[in-house]
Amino acid sequence: MAFLNYKPSRKNKRQRGVGMIEVLVSITISAFALLGLAGLQVASLRYQKVANFRSLASQYAADMADRIRANASAVTTSATSANYATYDTSSDQYSTSPPSTAPACDGAVAVCGTSQAVATKDIYDWRVALNTALAGGWGTITQPAANPLNLTNPITITIYYNEPDKKLGGTTDPNCVASVLPSGVDPTAIRCVTTTVLP
């Protein structure tokens, strides 16, 4: 029965609620840490998307370089030759839609009989794939008129696409060709990846 006569000391009375305050402080610190981790996760996902787009752009640039090399004998001949083929699309305007006009030879129904037909089909297939893989994906090729091609006069492949959060930077990508972008397109939202190739 001695426990019924127990009276807490004055020291114990002063310490009531201290444990609750410690728990509240630890919960507050944990909440801030979790908010920081959530922000880090969001930034990580955004940068992962940017890295994925840049990786795809590099792959598609390499794909077109391989297509040009596969048709190299026609590209490297003189422009006066009957077998000469050009991949040049530098006069085309950027478009967020895939090309609407399919080439005459599609590989299944009709065989591409000339080097130029192969080049036209390569460009069409490449642009359709770019539009499917990248947001606003588009590509241009600048092939110099002067032959032979050399280190100071290579073929330039440029890929255009909308990169997440690029507009936040507010600057135009120096790799973009201004004449390719129509007036309705915001150049600060477009990322450009450039590759040069010698067949």
BELCORKA-V548225 format. One record per backbone hydrogen bond with DSSP energy under -1.0 kcal/mol. NH is the residue of the N-H (numbers start at 1). CO is the residue of the C=O. E is the energy in kcal/mol with one decimal. If there is no record, write none. Layout:
[[NH/CO/E] [NH/CO/E]]
This chain:
[[4/1/-1.4] [13/9/-1.6] [14/10/-1.5] [16/13/-1.0] [18/15/-1.5] [21/17/-1.8] [22/18/-2.0] [23/19/-1.9] [24/20/-2.3] [25/21/-2.4] [26/22/-2.3] [27/23/-2.3] [28/24/-2.2] [29/25/-2.3] [30/26/-2.3] [31/27/-2.3] [32/28/-2.0] [33/29/-2.1] [34/30/-2.4] [35/31/-2.3] [36/32/-2.1] [37/33/-2.1] [38/34/-2.2] [39/35/-2.2] [40/36/-2.1] [41/37/-2.1] [42/38/-2.1] [43/39/-2.3] [44/40/-2.3] [45/41/-2.2] [46/42/-2.0] [47/43/-2.5] [48/44/-2.0] [49/45/-1.9] [50/46/-2.1] [51/47/-2.5] [52/48/-2.1] [53/49/-2.4] [54/50/-2.2] [55/51/-2.2] [56/52/-2.4] [57/53/-2.5] [58/54/-2.1] [59/55/-2.1] [60/56/-2.6] [61/57/-2.0] [62/58/-2.2] [63/59/-2.0] [64/60/-2.0] [65/61/-2.1] [66/62/-2.2] [67/63/-1.9] [68/64/-2.4] [69/65/-2.3] [70/66/-2.0] [71/67/-1.0] [72/69/-1.4] [75/71/-1.5] [76/72/-2.7] [81/78/-1.9] [84/81/-1.3] [85/74/-1.3] [89/141/-3.4] [92/89/-2.2] [94/180/-3.3] [107/110/-1.7] [118/114/-1.8] [119/115/-2.1] [120/116/-2.6] [121/117/-2.2] [122/118/-2.5] [123/119/-2.2] [124/120/-2.1] [125/121/-2.8] [126/122/-2.4] [127/123/-2.4] [128/124/-2.2] [129/125/-2.2] [130/126/-2.3] [131/127/-2.3] [132/128/-1.6] [133/129/-2.3] [134/130/-2.6] [137/134/-1.8] [138/160/-2.2] [140/158/-2.6] [142/156/-3.0] [153/150/-1.7] [155/197/-2.2] [156/142/-2.4] [157/195/-3.8] [158/140/-2.8] [159/193/-2.6] [160/138/-3.2] [161/191/-1.8] [162/135/-3.3] [166/163/-1.9] [169/166/-1.7] [176/173/-1.6] [180/177/-1.5] [185/182/-1.6] [189/186/-1.7] [190/187/-1.0] [191/161/-3.2] [193/159/-2.2] [195/157/-2.9] [197/155/-2.6]]
